[in-house]
């Protein structure tokens, strides 16, 4: 009895093949471990092959046949190295280790099987296990395999799409950042334009003081004390003009964030000079700042810009007349804003209040959107 089932295509071919021309001899002479392993393999629905003997003659089951490709007509009973000569360099170390008694498992190993005679990309997960003869010696190896090519291609497609989507998101984020920067700069330039008239008026007053002092210095009957007083007046006025120019340049400068430790009360007091010029004499400006120094880590230019922009909005909301209050004080945390969670800790809040029309309650949730505004074409609303 051969013990080789002929109920499968490969089983029928094994039974029909003339094995006498091979070192294995006729099926009736095969050792029981060979026949039982072949029978077990033929009954398995998972792709398997067996390499047996000194030449590692090949056997396989029906599920393995498609893997052989163009090799199928000559693979049965051929030496393992001849059947898979194209990938022998890749698998020889695995074969050697298995025949030494060390089983091997490979996961998603890339192999070019060239099943149609042409190079191909394919990935395989398989195990090599030693097979023993009736004397307990290793006589071959058994392979159980499964192709992973479709899964790998799908994963690669998903990864490529994810990379593409990430690049698109980064591009859109970059474009949004640029648009926001352009918007901030345009708002700053708008405020600078509105400052021009007030700055010119302030400079005219300063120049009047300087010119008057120079005229007085030309008098020959001046006492040394009065001469020194007029010279000091010129110097003080020049310092005020330089400070005004410095504030204007600092406000107009376009630069990267540079956080620094600063006294927030003193900084807001300095910015108030620009705010007064912007809002005009019909708006009463009140400053409520701590008596003691309060230090924060912030970008001075960005802080000034935020206060000036809000002051401009407040002025427009009040139609150029009303009361504007800028207050600073300690708070114990930052409330939740959009997708940001609340943050507990010691902070300084800058609060700006005006007597303008305000924002409709159903619009408050949108105030942090980059391009959202309630200002219409006819009536400005802060």
C-alpha positions as CSV (number, residue, x, y, z in Angstrom):
1,X,0.0,0.0,0.0
2,X,1.5,3.3,-1.1
3,X,-0.3,5.5,1.5
4,X,-0.2,8.3,-1.1
5,X,-3.7,9.6,-1.7
6,X,-4.6,10.1,-5.3
7,X,-7.7,12.2,-4.7
8,X,-5.8,15.4,-5.5
9,X,-4.2,16.6,-8.7
10,X,-0.7,16.5,-7.2
11,X,-1.4,13.2,-5.5
12,X,-2.4,11.6,-8.8
13,X,0.8,13.0,-10.4
14,X,3.0,11.6,-7.6
15,X,1.4,8.1,-7.9
16,X,1.8,8.2,-11.7
17,X,5.4,9.4,-11.7
18,X,8.3,7.0,-12.4
19,X,10.4,7.4,-9.2
20,X,12.8,4.7,-10.1
21,X,14.9,7.1,-12.1
22,X,15.5,9.2,-8.9
23,X,17.5,8.5,-5.8
24,X,14.2,8.0,-3.9
25,X,13.3,4.9,-5.8
26,X,9.8,3.5,-6.1
27,X,7.0,4.7,-3.8
28,X,6.9,1.3,-2.2
29,X,10.5,1.7,-1.1
30,X,10.0,5.1,0.5
31,X,10.5,5.3,4.2
32,X,7.3,5.6,6.3
33,X,8.1,9.3,7.5
34,X,8.4,10.4,3.8
35,X,5.1,8.8,2.8
36,X,3.2,10.0,5.9
37,X,4.5,13.6,5.5
38,X,3.6,13.6,1.8
39,X,0.1,12.3,2.7
40,X,-0.4,14.9,5.4
41,X,0.8,17.7,3.1
42,X,-1.5,16.6,0.2
43,X,-4.6,16.8,2.6
44,X,-3.8,20.3,3.8
45,X,-5.5,23.3,2.1
46,X,-2.6,25.6,3.0
47,X,0.2,26.0,0.5
48,X,3.0,23.5,1.5
49,X,6.0,21.9,0.0
50,X,8.4,19.2,1.2
51,X,12.1,18.9,0.3
52,X,13.5,15.4,1.1
53,X,16.7,13.5,0.9
54,X,20.3,14.4,0.2
55,X,19.2,16.3,-3.0
56,X,16.2,17.8,-1.3
57,X,13.7,16.4,-3.9
58,X,10.6,18.5,-4.1
59,X,7.0,17.6,-3.2
60,X,4.0,20.0,-2.9
61,X,0.3,20.1,-2.5
62,X,-2.4,21.5,-4.8
63,X,-2.5,24.8,-2.9
64,X,1.2,25.3,-3.7
65,X,0.9,24.7,-7.5
66,X,0.1,28.4,-8.5
67,X,3.2,29.5,-6.6
68,X,5.4,27.4,-8.9
69,X,4.2,29.3,-12.0
70,X,6.1,28.3,-15.2
71,X,8.2,25.8,-13.0
72,X,5.1,23.5,-12.4
73,X,5.7,21.0,-15.3
74,X,9.2,20.1,-14.0
75,X,9.1,20.8,-10.3
76,X,7.8,17.5,-8.9
77,X,10.7,15.4,-7.8
78,X,13.4,17.9,-8.9
79,X,16.1,19.1,-6.5
80,X,15.0,22.1,-4.4
81,X,17.9,24.2,-5.6
82,X,17.0,23.7,-9.3
83,X,13.4,24.6,-8.7
84,X,14.1,27.8,-6.8
85,X,17.5,28.7,-8.3
86,X,16.4,32.3,-8.9
87,X,16.0,32.9,-5.2
88,X,18.5,30.4,-3.8
89,X,20.8,33.2,-2.5
90,X,17.9,34.6,-0.5
91,X,16.7,31.3,1.0
92,X,19.9,29.2,1.3
93,X,20.8,30.5,4.8
94,X,17.3,29.5,5.9
95,X,17.6,26.0,4.4
96,X,21.0,25.5,6.0
97,X,19.7,26.5,9.4
98,X,16.6,24.3,9.1
99,X,18.7,21.2,8.1
100,X,20.8,21.9,11.2
101,X,17.7,21.5,13.3
102,X,16.8,25.2,13.7
103,X,13.3,26.0,12.4
104,X,12.8,29.4,10.7
105,X,9.9,31.8,10.4
106,X,9.9,34.7,8.0
107,X,7.3,37.4,8.0
108,X,6.6,39.6,4.9
109,X,9.9,38.6,3.2
110,X,10.3,40.1,-0.3
111,X,11.1,37.5,-2.9
112,X,11.2,37.7,-6.7
113,X,9.6,34.4,-7.8
114,X,9.2,35.4,-11.4
115,X,6.2,33.0,-11.7
116,X,5.4,34.2,-15.2
117,X,9.1,34.3,-16.2
118,X,9.3,38.0,-15.6
119,X,10.6,39.8,-12.5
120,X,7.9,40.5,-9.9
121,X,7.5,42.1,-6.5
122,X,6.0,39.6,-4.0
123,X,6.0,39.2,-0.2
124,X,5.7,36.0,1.7
125,X,5.3,34.8,5.3
126,X,6.5,31.2,5.7
127,X,8.0,28.7,8.1
128,X,10.8,26.1,7.5
129,X,10.6,23.0,9.8
130,X,13.0,20.0,9.9
131,X,11.5,16.6,9.0
132,X,13.0,13.5,10.5
133,X,13.4,10.0,9.0
134,X,12.8,6.7,10.8
135,X,16.2,6.9,12.5
136,X,15.5,10.3,14.0
137,X,17.9,12.0,11.6
138,X,17.0,15.2,9.7
139,X,16.1,14.1,6.2
140,X,14.5,17.3,4.8
141,X,12.4,20.3,5.5
142,X,8.7,21.2,5.3
143,X,7.5,24.7,4.3
144,X,4.2,26.2,5.1
145,X,3.7,29.5,3.3
146,X,1.2,32.3,2.5
147,X,1.5,35.2,0.1
148,X,1.2,38.7,1.5
149,X,1.6,40.7,-1.7
150,X,-1.9,42.1,-1.9
151,X,-1.9,43.2,1.8
152,X,1.6,44.8,1.4
153,X,0.4,46.7,-1.8
154,X,-2.7,47.8,0.0
155,X,-0.7,49.0,3.0
156,X,1.8,50.8,0.8
157,X,-1.1,52.5,-1.0
158,X,-2.6,53.6,2.3
159,X,0.8,54.8,3.5
160,X,1.4,56.7,0.3
161,X,-2.1,58.3,0.5
162,X,-1.5,59.2,4.2
163,X,1.8,60.8,3.2
164,X,0.1,62.7,0.4
165,X,-2.7,63.8,2.7
166,X,-0.2,64.9,5.3
167,X,1.7,66.9,2.7
168,X,-1.6,68.5,1.6
169,X,-2.5,69.4,5.2
170,X,0.9,70.9,5.8
171,X,0.6,72.9,2.5
172,X,-2.8,74.2,3.5
173,X,-1.5,75.0,7.0
174,X,1.4,76.9,5.5
175,X,-1.0,78.8,3.2
176,X,-3.3,79.6,6.1
177,X,-0.3,80.8,8.2
178,X,0.8,83.0,5.3
179,X,-2.7,84.4,4.9
180,X,-3.0,85.1,8.6
181,X,0.4,86.8,8.6
182,X,-0.7,88.9,5.6
183,X,-3.9,89.8,7.4
184,X,-2.0,90.8,10.5
185,X,0.4,92.9,8.5
186,X,-2.5,94.6,6.6
187,X,-4.2,95.4,9.8
188,X,-1.0,96.8,11.2
189,X,-0.5,98.9,8.1
190,X,-4.1,100.2,8.3
191,X,-3.4,101.2,11.9
192,X,-0.1,102.9,10.9
193,X,-2.0,104.8,8.2
194,X,-4.5,106.0,10.9
195,X,-1.6,107.0,13.1
196,X,0.0,109.2,10.5
197,X,-2.2,112.3,11.2
198,X,-1.9,112.0,15.0
199,X,1.9,111.4,14.8
200,X,2.3,114.5,12.5
201,X,0.3,116.6,15.0
202,X,2.5,115.3,17.9
203,X,5.7,116.0,16.0
204,X,4.5,119.5,15.1
205,X,3.9,120.2,18.8
206,X,7.4,118.9,19.6
207,X,9.0,121.0,16.9
208,X,7.1,124.0,18.2
209,X,8.8,123.6,21.5
210,X,12.2,123.1,20.0
211,X,11.8,126.1,17.6
212,X,10.6,128.3,20.4
213,X,13.5,127.3,22.6
214,X,16.0,128.0,19.8
215,X,14.5,131.5,19.3
216,X,14.8,132.3,22.9
217,X,18.4,131.0,23.0
218,X,19.2,133.7,20.3
219,X,18.4,136.4,22.8
220,X,21.6,138.1,24.1
221,X,20.1,139.1,27.5
222,X,19.5,135.5,28.7
223,X,20.8,134.6,32.1
224,X,22.9,131.3,32.3
225,X,20.1,129.7,34.3
226,X,17.4,130.4,31.7
227,X,19.8,129.4,28.9
228,X,20.4,126.0,30.6
229,X,16.6,125.6,31.0
230,X,16.0,126.2,27.3
231,X,18.7,123.8,26.3
232,X,17.3,121.1,28.7
233,X,13.8,121.7,27.1
234,X,15.3,121.1,23.6
235,X,17.0,117.9,24.9
236,X,13.8,116.6,26.6
237,X,11.7,117.3,23.6
238,X,14.2,115.5,21.3
239,X,14.1,112.5,23.6
240,X,10.2,112.5,23.5
241,X,10.4,112.7,19.7
242,X,12.9,109.8,19.6
243,X,10.7,107.8,21.9
244,X,7.6,108.4,19.7
245,X,9.6,107.4,16.6
246,X,10.8,104.3,18.3
247,X,7.3,103.2,19.3
248,X,6.1,103.7,15.8
249,X,8.9,101.7,14.3
250,X,8.5,98.9,16.9
251,X,4.8,98.7,16.0
252,X,5.4,98.7,12.3
253,X,8.3,96.2,12.4
254,X,7.5,92.8,10.9
255,X,9.5,90.1,12.7
256,X,9.4,86.6,14.1
257,X,8.1,86.0,17.7
258,X,10.7,87.0,20.3
259,X,9.3,86.2,23.7
260,X,11.0,88.3,26.5
261,X,10.4,88.9,30.1
262,X,8.6,92.3,30.4
263,X,6.7,94.4,32.9
264,X,3.2,94.2,31.4
265,X,1.9,97.3,33.2
266,X,4.8,99.4,32.0
267,X,4.5,98.0,28.4
268,X,0.8,98.8,28.2
269,X,1.4,102.3,29.6
270,X,3.8,103.0,26.8
271,X,1.4,101.5,24.2
272,X,-1.3,103.8,25.5
273,X,0.5,106.7,23.8
274,X,-0.2,105.2,20.4
275,X,-3.8,104.2,21.5
276,X,-4.6,107.8,22.5
277,X,-3.4,109.1,19.1
278,X,-5.5,106.5,17.3
279,X,-8.7,106.9,19.3
280,X,-8.7,110.7,19.3
281,X,-9.7,113.2,22.0
282,X,-13.4,112.3,22.1
283,X,-12.7,108.9,23.5
284,X,-11.7,108.8,27.2
285,X,-8.9,106.3,27.8
286,X,-8.6,104.7,31.3
287,X,-5.6,102.5,32.3
288,X,-5.9,100.2,35.3
289,X,-2.5,98.6,35.9
290,X,-1.0,97.0,39.0
291,X,0.9,99.2,41.4
292,X,3.7,96.8,41.6
293,X,5.7,95.4,38.7
294,X,4.1,92.3,37.1
295,X,6.4,90.3,34.7
296,X,5.3,88.1,31.9
297,X,7.0,86.2,29.1
298,X,5.6,87.6,25.8
299,X,6.5,89.1,22.5
300,X,6.4,92.9,23.1
301,X,5.6,93.7,19.5
302,X,2.7,91.2,19.3
303,X,1.3,92.4,22.6
304,X,1.4,96.0,21.4
305,X,-0.2,95.0,18.0
306,X,-3.0,93.1,19.7
307,X,-3.9,96.0,22.0
308,X,-3.7,98.6,19.2
309,X,-6.0,96.5,16.9
310,X,-8.5,96.0,19.7
311,X,-8.4,99.7,20.4
312,X,-9.1,100.5,16.8
313,X,-12.1,98.1,16.8
314,X,-13.4,99.7,20.0
315,X,-13.1,103.2,18.5
316,X,-15.1,102.1,15.4
317,X,-17.7,100.4,17.6
318,X,-18.1,103.6,19.6
319,X,-18.3,105.7,16.5
320,X,-15.3,107.7,17.7
321,X,-16.8,108.8,21.0
322,X,-17.0,106.9,24.4
323,X,-14.9,105.4,27.0
324,X,-12.1,102.8,26.6
325,X,-10.7,100.9,29.6
326,X,-7.6,98.8,29.5
327,X,-7.0,96.8,32.6
328,X,-4.4,94.2,33.7
329,X,-4.6,91.8,36.7
330,X,-3.8,88.3,37.8
331,X,-6.0,85.2,37.0
332,X,-5.7,81.6,38.0
333,X,-6.0,80.0,34.6
334,X,-6.8,80.2,30.9
335,X,-10.3,79.2,29.9
336,X,-11.1,76.7,27.1
337,X,-10.9,78.2,23.7
338,X,-12.0,76.3,20.6
339,X,-10.2,73.0,20.6
340,X,-7.8,74.0,23.4
341,X,-8.4,72.6,26.9
342,X,-8.4,75.0,29.9
343,X,-5.0,75.6,31.5
344,X,-4.6,76.1,35.2
345,X,-1.8,78.3,36.6
346,X,-0.8,81.9,37.3
347,X,-1.4,84.2,34.4
348,X,-1.9,87.9,33.8
349,X,-5.1,88.9,31.9
350,X,-5.3,92.1,29.8
351,X,-8.9,93.2,29.6
352,X,-10.2,95.8,27.1
353,X,-13.7,97.2,27.6
354,X,-15.5,99.9,25.6
355,X,-18.9,101.5,25.5
356,X,-19.6,100.4,21.9
357,X,-22.3,98.3,20.3
358,X,-20.5,95.0,21.0
359,X,-20.9,91.7,19.1
360,X,-24.1,89.8,18.7
361,X,-24.2,86.7,21.1
362,X,-24.5,84.3,18.2
363,X,-21.3,85.7,16.6
364,X,-19.1,85.5,19.7
365,X,-18.0,81.9,19.0
366,X,-16.4,83.0,15.7
367,X,-14.2,85.8,16.9
368,X,-11.1,83.7,16.8
369,X,-11.6,82.6,13.2
370,X,-8.7,84.0,11.1
371,X,-10.8,86.0,8.6
372,X,-14.0,86.6,10.6
373,X,-15.1,90.2,11.0
374,X,-18.3,92.0,12.0
375,X,-17.2,95.2,10.3
376,X,-19.6,96.0,7.5
377,X,-19.0,98.3,4.5
378,X,-21.2,101.1,5.9
379,X,-21.0,101.0,9.6
380,X,-18.0,99.6,11.4
381,X,-18.7,97.3,14.3
382,X,-16.0,96.3,16.8
